[in-house]
Amino acid sequence: MVEIAEQAEIPESLAGKRLDQALAEMFPDYSRARLQGWVKQGQVQINQKQWRCKDKVRGGETVALNVEEPQEQTDFEPEPIVLDVLHEDESIIILNKPKGLVVHPASGNWSGTLLNGLLHRYPELKNLPRAGIVHRLDKNTTGVMVVARSLKSHKLLVDSLQERSMGREYLALVQGALVAGGTVDAPIGRHPKDRKRMAVVNNGKEAVTHYLIAERFKDYTLLRVKLETGRTHQIRVHMAHLRHQIVGDPVYGGRLKLPREASEELIETLRGFHRQALHAETLTLIHPESGEHASWSAPVPDDFKALLTAMRAFNQ
């Protein structure tokens, strides 16, 4: 159990603001969403009374945070999992996630995850929500991701994701020949019939994906994709929505389509590629400590590289 006990007086400079807005400015180590949750749970009192998030402050009120919340990592064991660390400092960790590695424990994968490995290498992460993990990559999506090492950096990174100031650029090999780049602006939610899948649905959450053509092949296209939002399976769902499914995608890819007159090498490579051809190549963010823009890239993994090599050979 994590216990937080803090008390402060609301400054007059915040007069007229909503309570949750005032709290976010007064307690910058915690995200606004987290503070809102505490207010709704009655773990925040104003002048010894419970307020609503939308109530306006006048300044001079006494705020008391008396929070008890489960420590999420209590049941998760540290495990000596090899991590490919691209960069680390006191605020953040930049990782290159390999294929086959689940990011966070869940049903069917309670151990052997990235989170278990993080807790082993960085024991202090047990005090952070989800061991500092602020965004995820699917099990078989590879590439660069960031982990926070302090509450301050966790809040700033979560805020940057919500404000869409964190840049995430992917490489995706899709079926079909696209003639130009574009944008998919289509809401994503749970599939109406298959709850294990996501889909473009009218009542879904806003989802925006931008894509450019990086390289053309016969019957395939390599795309450079940028996320504006970060919904579950977003790129995979949006590409399937365009009917240009990601090669190898076991959930949204449909039946494997082999190009006409494909070489034996390409056929063998395609049939042996059993995951989505999706790689998080570059991550750009504002460093939580220095405030400077920073960028990291992860090299294309060997299996994806071999797939592109076979495509290029067939293209000649």
C-alpha positions in Angstrom: 0.0 0.0 0.0 1.2 3.5 -0.9 0.4 6.2 1.6 0.5 9.9 0.7 -0.1 12.6 3.3 0.3 16.2 2.2 -1.2 19.5 3.3 -1.1 23.0 1.7 -2.9 26.2 1.4 -4.4 27.2 -2.0 -2.8 30.4 -3.1 -5.0 33.4 -4.0 -3.4 33.4 -7.5 -5.5 30.2 -8.3 -8.8 31.9 -7.3 -11.5 31.1 -9.8 -10.0 27.8 -11.0 -11.6 24.4 -10.8 -10.4 22.3 -7.8 -8.7 19.7 -10.1 -6.9 22.5 -12.0 -5.7 24.1 -8.8 -4.5 20.8 -7.4 -2.6 20.0 -10.6 -0.7 23.3 -10.2 -0.1 22.8 -6.5 1.0 19.2 -6.7 3.0 18.8 -9.9 4.3 15.4 -9.0 0.9 13.9 -9.6 -1.0 13.8 -12.9 -4.3 15.7 -13.0 -6.2 12.4 -13.8 -4.7 10.9 -10.6 -5.7 13.9 -8.5 -9.2 13.7 -10.0 -9.5 10.1 -8.9 -8.4 10.9 -5.4 -11.0 13.7 -5.2 -13.8 11.4 -6.4 -12.7 8.7 -3.8 -12.9 11.2 -1.0 -9.1 11.2 -0.3 -8.8 14.9 -0.8 -10.4 17.3 1.6 -10.8 21.1 1.4 -11.2 22.8 4.8 -12.0 19.3 6.1 -14.8 18.8 3.7 -15.1 16.8 0.5 -15.4 18.9 -2.7 -16.1 18.0 -6.4 -13.5 18.4 -9.1 -15.5 21.1 -10.8 -15.9 23.3 -7.6 -14.2 26.7 -7.9 -11.6 27.7 -5.4 -11.2 31.2 -3.9 -7.7 31.0 -2.4 -6.8 30.5 1.2 -8.5 27.1 1.6 -6.6 24.3 3.2 -6.0 21.2 1.1 -5.3 17.8 2.7 -4.2 14.8 0.7 -4.7 11.6 2.7 -4.2 8.9 0.1 -4.0 5.2 0.4 -3.8 3.2 -2.8 -2.7 -0.2 -3.8 1.0 -0.5 -4.9 0.5 -2.1 -8.3 3.8 -3.9 -8.3 3.2 -5.8 -5.0 2.4 -9.1 -6.7 4.9 -8.8 -9.5 8.2 -10.4 -9.0 11.5 -9.0 -10.3 13.0 -11.3 -12.9 16.5 -11.2 -14.5 15.2 -10.5 -18.1 17.7 -9.1 -20.5 16.9 -5.5 -21.5 18.3 -3.6 -24.4 18.8 -0.1 -22.8 19.5 2.6 -25.4 19.8 5.4 -22.7 19.3 5.9 -19.0 19.6 8.8 -16.6 18.0 9.8 -13.3 14.7 10.7 -15.0 14.1 8.2 -17.8 15.0 4.9 -19.4 14.9 4.4 -23.2 14.5 0.8 -24.2 14.6 -1.2 -27.5 11.8 -3.8 -27.0 12.3 -7.1 -28.8 9.6 -9.2 -30.4 7.8 -11.7 -28.1 8.2 -9.6 -25.0 4.9 -8.6 -23.2 5.2 -5.2 -21.7 2.9 -5.5 -18.6 1.6 -8.6 -16.7 -2.0 -9.6 -17.6 -4.1 -12.7 -17.9 -1.9 -15.4 -19.4 1.3 -13.5 -18.9 1.8 -12.9 -15.2 5.6 -13.3 -15.4 8.4 -12.9 -18.0 7.3 -9.4 -18.9 9.2 -6.2 -19.5 7.8 -4.9 -16.1 9.3 -7.9 -14.3 12.7 -7.2 -15.9 12.5 -3.5 -15.0 11.8 -4.3 -11.4 14.9 -6.5 -11.3 17.3 -4.0 -12.9 15.7 -0.9 -11.3 14.3 -1.9 -7.9 13.2 1.7 -7.2 10.6 1.5 -9.9 8.4 -0.5 -7.5 7.3 2.9 -6.1 5.9 4.1 -9.5 2.7 3.3 -11.2 3.2 0.3 -13.6 7.0 0.5 -12.7 7.3 3.7 -14.7 5.8 2.4 -17.9 3.8 5.2 -19.6 3.0 3.6 -22.9 3.1 0.1 -24.4 4.1 -1.8 -27.5 2.2 -4.9 -28.5 3.9 -8.2 -27.7 5.2 -8.7 -31.2 5.8 -5.1 -32.1 9.5 -4.1 -31.7 11.2 -0.8 -31.1 11.9 2.1 -28.8 9.9 3.1 -25.7 10.4 5.2 -22.7 10.0 4.4 -19.0 9.9 7.0 -16.2 12.3 6.8 -13.2 10.5 9.3 -10.9 7.0 10.5 -10.1 7.9 13.9 -11.6 9.1 12.4 -14.9 6.1 10.0 -14.9 3.7 12.8 -14.7 5.4 14.9 -17.3 5.6 12.0 -19.7 1.9 11.1 -19.2 1.0 14.7 -19.7 3.1 14.9 -22.9 1.3 11.8 -24.3 -2.1 13.4 -23.5 -1.0 16.7 -25.0 0.3 14.9 -28.1 3.8 16.4 -27.8 5.6 13.1 -27.7 6.6 12.0 -31.2 6.3 8.3 -32.1 7.4 7.1 -35.6 7.0 3.6 -36.9 7.9 1.5 -39.9 5.1 -0.7 -41.2 5.1 -3.0 -44.1 1.6 -3.3 -45.5 -0.2 -5.3 -48.2 -1.0 -3.6 -51.4 0.4 -0.7 -53.4 -0.4 2.7 -52.0 0.0 5.7 -54.3 0.4 8.4 -51.7 0.5 9.1 -48.0 -2.4 10.2 -46.0 -4.2 10.4 -42.6 -6.7 8.0 -41.0 -9.0 9.8 -38.6 -11.3 7.1 -37.4 -12.5 6.3 -33.8 -11.3 3.0 -32.3 -13.1 0.9 -29.7 -13.8 -2.7 -28.9 -15.0 -4.9 -31.7 -18.8 -5.3 -31.4 -18.6 -9.1 -31.7 -15.0 -10.1 -30.7 -14.0 -8.4 -27.4 -10.4 -9.5 -27.8 -10.1 -7.3 -30.9 -10.3 -3.5 -31.6 -12.1 -2.0 -34.5 -13.1 1.3 -36.1 -16.5 2.0 -34.5 -18.7 5.1 -34.3 -18.7 5.2 -30.5 -15.0 4.7 -30.2 -12.3 7.0 -28.9 -10.6 9.5 -31.2 -7.7 8.0 -33.2 -5.5 9.7 -35.7 -2.7 8.1 -37.7 -0.5 9.8 -40.3 1.4 7.8 -42.9 4.0 8.5 -45.6 5.4 6.1 -48.3 8.9 5.1 -47.4 9.5 2.5 -50.1 7.4 0.7 -52.8 7.5 -3.0 -53.6 5.5 -5.2 -55.9 2.1 -5.6 -54.1 3.5 -4.2 -50.9 4.4 -0.8 -49.4 6.7 0.2 -46.6 5.1 3.1 -44.6 6.5 5.6 -42.2 3.7 6.1 -39.7 3.3 8.8 -37.0 0.8 8.5 -34.2 -1.2 11.5 -33.1 -3.2 9.5 -30.5 -2.3 6.2 -28.9 -5.2 3.7 -28.9 -4.8 0.0 -28.5 -3.6 -1.6 -31.7 -4.1 1.7 -33.4 -1.8 1.4 -36.5 -2.9 -2.2 -37.0 -6.6 -1.4 -36.9 -6.3 1.7 -39.1 -4.3 -0.1 -41.7 -6.8 -2.9 -41.8 -9.5 -0.3 -42.0 -7.8 1.0 -45.2 -7.6 -2.6 -46.5 -3.9 -2.4 -46.4 -3.3 -4.8 -43.5 0.2 -5.1 -41.9 2.1 -8.0 -43.3 2.1 -11.0 -40.8 -0.5 -9.5 -38.5 -2.1 -12.6 -36.9 -5.2 -10.7 -35.7 -6.0 -8.1 -38.3 -3.9 -9.3 -41.3 -6.3 -11.8 -42.8 -5.2 -14.6 -45.1 -1.6 -14.4 -46.4 -1.6 -13.1 -49.9 1.5 -14.1 -52.0 2.3 -11.8 -55.0 2.3 -13.2 -58.5 5.5 -14.7 -59.6 7.0 -14.3 -56.2 10.5 -15.8 -55.7 10.9 -18.9 -53.5 13.0 -16.7 -51.2 10.2 -14.2 -50.7 7.5 -16.9 -50.3 9.6 -18.7 -47.7 10.3 -15.4 -45.9 6.6 -14.3 -45.9 5.4 -17.7 -44.7 8.0 -17.7 -41.9 7.1 -14.2 -40.7 4.5 -14.8 -37.9 4.1 -11.4 -36.4 3.0 -7.9 -37.5 5.8 -6.2 -39.6 5.6 -3.1 -37.3 8.6 -1.4 -35.7 8.7 1.6 -33.4 11.8 3.2 -34.9 12.0 6.7 -33.4 10.8 8.4 -30.2 11.0 12.1 -29.6 10.2 13.9 -26.4 10.9 16.8 -24.1 13.3 15.6 -21.5 11.5 15.8 -18.1 14.6 17.2 -16.3 16.4 19.4 -18.9 13.3 20.5 -20.8 15.2 20.0 -24.1 14.0 18.0 -27.1 15.6 14.6 -27.3 15.2 11.7 -29.8 16.2 8.1 -29.9 16.0 5.4 -32.6 16.0 1.6 -32.5 17.5 -0.4 -35.3 15.2 -2.5 -37.5 15.3 -6.1 -36.0 16.9 -8.9 -38.1 13.7 -10.7 -39.0 12.1 -7.4 -40.3 15.3 -6.6 -42.1 15.4 -10.0 -43.8 11.8 -9.5 -44.9 12.7 -6.1 -46.5 15.8 -7.6 -48.2 13.6 -10.3 -49.8 11.1 -7.7 -50.9 13.9 -5.6 -52.5 15.3 -8.6 -54.3 11.9 -9.5 -55.7 11.5 -5.9 -56.8 14.5 -6.0 -59.1 
